[in-house]
Amino acid sequence: MSAASTPTSPFDQALALLREGRVADAEERMKVAVRRAAERHGEQSAEWAAAQSDMGNMLLRAEQPAWAAECFRAAASVPLPPGADPQRRLGYQLNLGIALALSDRLEDGVAALRESRAGREAFFGRKHVGYANGLEPLAEVLLRSGEYQGALQAIDEALWIYKRAGHERAASSVALRGVILLADGHTGPFFPALKDLPDPLVERVAAIVAERIQRDIEPDAAYRMVAHLAGALDERLGADHPATIEAFTDLAAQAASRSLHADRIAALEHVVASYDRQERAEEALAAATTRAEALSDAGETDKCLLAYEEVAVRAERIGSAHVISQALFDWGLALRNADQPEAAVARFGQAVAVARRGDDPELLGHVAAAYGIALQHLGRLTEAREALEEGLAVLEPTDSAAHPARGHLVALLDERACGCAELQAAVEEAFRDFVVTRAPDGLLARLGVRVVGNNFVFDVEFQRPPREEELARFNEVVRAGHAEFSCRITA
């Protein structure tokens, strides 16, 4: 039979059907297998138990854990004949506990897994990997049940065995141990065992933690875990290891989502320094650009402009026209946001000149459009018309920069104002009304809103010191306003 032939075992056939999305057919295939095992060997035979277990495993893959649990329960109920190897039955019990937990029957899952642990201890002994294989799932379910001390005890025992055996599952145990400590309110460190693992397993820990953070850890706790992981990887693998850089990059992203500007900037500085040490100029440029954006978000205007100037210097060293033009364009946007229109125009003009040497018409169109609009706002109308026409000549009509460029050019040709000042005033007033009408009653004495570049600047005075929940509500309203109105000022 060729390798491309249909799989011969019912379980393999069922998995193939699942991969094709034929869930009902996969279920029917396993039902037939269980029925045939009963007909040929009896319902309490080892063969029938194995067929039930195969069906349970198929159902777990089909995300039907409640049904799978009943299959594993049936398999585990078959008595062992005298002298038989109990390992299959231990596996059935383990899978039963896992399936019950996945069905949110946590108490039943814990009971099944404890029964599995006792059986494994009797068969393997307490130093064997086979015993540890039953401890890690037990720790997982105890964690979900809120029994943190029991979970920690189980995972510590498993980790000791895995480390002693040099087993790769030490990585998942270290990761799970950190999650348990986090859930139990510990302040860290969460990953002290990293120092005892070889580099490949340390990298595996980082990958598992990243996956768990995405899957089942609430955001604030996830942020604390990423911060601890980044520090632990820095200490264990070094600042320039890819896993360390990835952790600090993730930390910066999570800090940004929480407006923790100082943490974000510090993490990005770590990444920039690492790339510089490795002479990875393009990656360092990207990280340095993100750091400049972070400084802008933090309101550190002077440091932000210096950072964008540094980005432009880095781009010059790389030498690509596209890279240089983009860096100058970003610098110009930062200057415009800092209410320095003359300096912004100078950077935009340089960006256009460099973009002409490149082969990216979209970038040329964007920088020429921004240059033309900035010139028009300064009253340099002849230069503005030339820049706007140059940008529109290469931009796709549906490009995001084409609409504001076209509107400004039409206003210029009609010899009328572009209307940006009126639009800005309207957006400022709408944002102010949005916040005032949603803020806690009696909190605000005065609220001023001003557009500077593409950002909103606030002047707030409270009637009284806000309570913690009032301040949280006010900040949430402001964030919602940003989401609502930012798109109205990007032109």
N, C-alpha and C positions, 0 to 999 in steps of 0.2 A: 504494500500500500504506500502511495506517495505521501510526502509531507503535506501536500495540499488537500488530501482527502478529508472527508467529514470525520470529526473526532468520534472515536468509538464508544467512550464511556458516556452514560446518560448525563453525568454532571458536566462534562465538557460540552456536550451537545446543548445542554440548557444554558451554559454561559455564552456559547456562540449565539443562541437565540436572543439572549439579553443584550448582547452587543448590537444586534440588529434592531433593538427596540421592541422585540416580540415577547413581552413579559408573560402574557397569558399562555403562549405556546411553551415558554420555558417552564412555567408552573406545571402545565399538563405533562410535559416530558418527565419531570421529577415525580409527579403523582404516579405515573405508569411504572417508574422504576421502583418506587416504594411498594406498589401493589404486586409487582412481579417478585420482589424479594420475599414478600409475605407468602405468596403462593408457593414458591419453590423451597423456602427454608423455614417458614413460620414467623408469626408476628413477634415473637420474643427471641429471635435468632440474632446472632452477631451481624449477619448480612443485612437484616431488616434495620438494625440500629444504624449501620453504616449508611444505608440509603436515606434514612431519616436525617442523619447528620448532613449528608450532601444536600438534601433539600433545604435544610436550615441555612446552610452556607449560601445557597443560591438565593434564598429569600432575603438574607442580609444584604446581598449585593443589589437586590431589587428594592431595598429600603422598606421591607415589610418585617420589622423585628418582632412584632407580637406573634405573628404566625411562625416565624423562625424559632422563637422561644419554645413553642409547643413541640416543634420537631426535635429540638435538642433535648427537651424534657423526656419525650418518648424514647430517644436514643439512650439517654442516661438511665432510664428505668429498667433497661434489660439487665437481668442478673448476670454476673460474671460466673462462668463455669469454674470449678476448682482448678487452680494452677494457671489460669489464664493471665495474660499480661494486662494490667489495668490501665495502661496509658491511653488507649482509645477512649475509655469511659471518662478518664480525667479530662480529656479534651472536650468531650460532650458537656461535662459539667461546667467547664470554663466558658464555653460558648453559650451555654444556657444563661449564665450570670451576665455575660456581656449583652445578650439579646434582651434580657429582662430590663437591664439598665437603659438600653436604647429605647425601650418601650415606656420609659419613665416609671417603671416599677422598681424603684431604687432599693426599697427594703428587701424585696424578694431577690433582687440582683445581688445584694450584699450577702444574703444567706447562702445563695448558690455558690458564690465565689469563696466564701469561707469554708464551705463543704469541700470545694475543689482544693483549697489550700491545705486542709487537713489530710486529704487523700494524697496530695503531692508530697507533703512532709513524710507521711508513712512510707511512701514508695521510694522517693528520691533521697530523703534526708535534707537537712536544713542548709546545706552548703552547695547544693546542686543547682545548676541553671534551670533544670526542669521545675524545681520548687519556685525559683524566682519568677518563672514565666507566669505563675498564678498570682504572684504578689502585685505586679504592676497593674493589671486590670482591677484588682481589689482596691488598690490605692486610688485609682481613677474614680471608681464608683463611690468610695467613701468621701472623696473630695466633693463630688456632686451632692452627696447627702449632707454635707456640712460637718462631717466627723473628721475634722482636720488632724487631730492628734493620732487617730487611728490610721489615717491616710499617710501621715508622715512616718509613722512607725513601719508601715508596710513598705513604703518606697525606700526608706533607709536600709531595710533588710535586703530588698531586691538589689539596690545599688551596690551594696557591699559584695554580694555574690557576683554580680556582673563584672565589677572592677577586678575582683580576685581572679575571675576566669578570662579576663581580657575580652569580654563579649561586647559586641557592637551595641546591644540594647542598653548599655550603660548610658549612652547618649540620651535616649528617650527618658530614662529614669532621672537623670540630672535635670532635664527640662521640666518633667512633671514635678520633681521636688521643688523647683523654683516656683511653679504655679501654686503648689500647696502652701508654701511659705507666704506668698503674696496674699492668697485668700484668707489665711489665718491672721493677717494683720501685721506680719513681721515687717520691719523696716529695712532688712537686708543685712549682709549680702545674701543674694538669692542663689548664687552659683559658685560656692566655694570649691565644689568638687571638680571644677574645670582644671584645676592645677594638676590633677591626677590622671587626666585623660590625654591620649595622643592627639596630635593636631587634627587628623581627619574626624575624630569623634567630637572634638570641640566645635569644628565647623558644622557637624551634624546637629549638635545642640542648638546652635544659632538658627539653623534652618527650621528646626522643630518649634522653637519659641516663636519665630516669625509667623509660622503657620497657625499656631494656637492663638496668637494675638489677633489674627484676622478672623478666626473662627468663633472663639468663645470667651474672650476676656473683655470686660467692659472698658471703655476708652481711658478713663483716668488711671485705672490699675494697669492697663496695657502700657501707658506712658511711663509709669514708674518701672515697669519690668524692662522696657526697652532701654531706659537710662542705666539700670543696673547691668543689663547684658552688655551694653556698649563699653562700660567701664571695665567689666570682667574680661571681655575679649581684648581690650587694650592692654590690660595687665598680662594676660596669658599668651596671646598671639602676637602682640606688638601693634603699634599704631598704624603700620602700613600694610597689615594683612587685609586681603579683600573682605573677609567676614567682618573685621573691625570697621572698615570704611563703610560697608553696607549698613552696619548697625548705627553708626553715627549719622549717616544719611537719612535713615528711617527716623532716628530721634529728631533730627531737624524738621522733617516733614510733620511729625506728630506735634512738635512744639509749635509749629506754624498754625496748625488747626486749632490750637488752644490759645493763640496769641501770647505765648510765652517767648517773647522776643529775645531776651537775654540768653535763654537756653538754646534757642534756634541758632543765634549768631555764634555762640561758643561751639556748638556741634559742627557748624559749617567751617569755622576756622580750623577745627581739627582736620576736617576732610581736605581743605585747601592745602594745609601744611603737609599732609601726607602725600598728596599728588605732586607737590613741589619737590619733596625729597626724592620721589621716584622719577622726576623729570617727565611726568605725564602732562604735557602742557595743555592739551585740549580738555582733558578732564578737569584740570585745575582751573582753566578759564570758565568752564560751566559752573563749577562750585563757587568760584569767586563772584560770578554774576548773580547767583542765587543769594550769596552773602550780601551783596549790594542791595538786592531787593528786600532782604530781611532788615537791613538798617533803615531803609525807607519806611517799611511797615512799622518799625519801632519809633519812628519820628526823629531819628538821629540824622537830621538833614545834612549837616556838615560832613559827618563820617560817611554818609551814603554817597555824597558827591565825590569825596576822595576815593571811595571804593570803586565807583564807576570810572574814575580817571585811571585807577590801577588796572581795571579790566581792559581799558583801551590800550594801555601799555602792553599787557599780556597779548592782546590780539595782534598788535604790531609785530611782536616777536614771532608769532606763528606765521604771519605773512600772507594769509589768504585774504583776498579782497572781500569775500563774503563775510568772513569773521571780523575783519576790521570795520567794515561798514555797519554790521549789526551792533558792534560794541559802541561805535560812535552814536548810532541811533538811540541805543538804550541810554547812553549818557545824556543825550539831548532831551529825551523824555524825562529823565530825572531832574534836569535843570528846569524844564518847563513846570514840573510838579512842584519844584522849589521856588516858583515865581521869579525865575531869572530868564525872562524871554529873550533878551539879547544874546546871552551865552548859549541858550538852547538853539537859537537860529544858527549860530556859528557852528555848533556840533552837527546840526542837521545838514548844513551845507557841506561840511567835510564828508559826512556819510554819503551824500548823493555823489560827490566827486569820486569817491572810492567805489561805490556801487556800479558806476558806469564802466569801471575796468573789469567787473566781474561778469558772470553769466547767469545771474539770478534776476529775471525781470520782475518777479513778485516783490523781492526785497527793494529793488530800485523804485518800484511803484509806491511802496509804503513810505520809504524815506523821502521821496520827492513830494508826495502828498503832504506829509507832516511838515516838510520844509516850506511848501507853498502856503499852507494854512498859517504857520507861524509868521512868515513874512507879511501876509495879509493883515494879521492882527497888529503888526507893527507899522502898518501903513505903507509898506514898500511894495506897491501894487504891481509895478511892471515886473519886478523879479518874481513876485508871487504868481502872476499869470504864467510865466515861463515854466516855473516849477510844477504848477498844477497841471498844465498841459502835458508836460513830460511824464508825470506820474500816471495820468489817465490814459496816455498813449500805450502804456505797457500793462496796465492793470486789467484783469478780467472785469467785465461790467458788474458781476455779482460779488466781487471781492469786498471785504468789510471796509477797506479804506477808500473804495471808489465812491461810495455815496457821500460822505462828508467832503471829499475833494471836489466832486461834481457840484455840490451845493455851494461851496465857496467860490468856485469858478463862475457859476451862473450869477451869483450876487455881484462878483467883481465886474463881469461883463455888463450887468444891468446898472452898474454904478450905484449900488446900494450896500448898506451894511450887511454883514454875514448873519447877524442875529445871534451870535454866540453869547454875547453879554446878556441879552434878554433870556435866552434859554437857561443860562447858568443861574440867573436870578430866580427863575421859575423853579428850577430843580432844587435850589437851596431852600426856597420857601416850602416846597412840597415835602422835602425831607424833614424840615423843622416841624411841620404840622404832623407828619407821620409819627415822630418821636413824642411830641407833646401830648397827642391824643391817646397814646398807648402807655406812657410812663405812669408809675404809681401816683395816685391822687395826692395832691398837696406837696409833692416832692420838689418840683422845679420852680425856682424863682426866675431864672432867665436861661434861655438857650439860643446861642447864635450858631449858625451853620454857614460855612464858607467853602466854596470849591477852590482848591489850589491844584492846578494841573488835573490829574485824574483821581485826586483824593479829596475827602471831606475833612475839614478842620473844624473843631467844636470849641465853643466858649460856653462853659456850663457853670451855673451857680445854683446851689441847692437851697431850699428854704430852711432845711435843718439837716443834721448829719443823717444820711440814709442808713436804714437797717440793712443787715447783710442780704436779706431776701429782696429788699427793694433795689439795692445796688445791682444784684444779679439780674433782676427783671429789667432794669434800665439798660444794662449792658446788652442783654438779649434783644431788646427793642432796637438798639443802635445797630447791632449786627444784622438784624432783619432789614433795617433801613438801607444798610450798605448793599445787601443783596438786591434790594428792590430798585435802588437809584443809581448804582455804579454804572450800569449799562447805558444810562442816559447821558453820561458825561464823557464816555470814552472817545467820542468824536471830537 
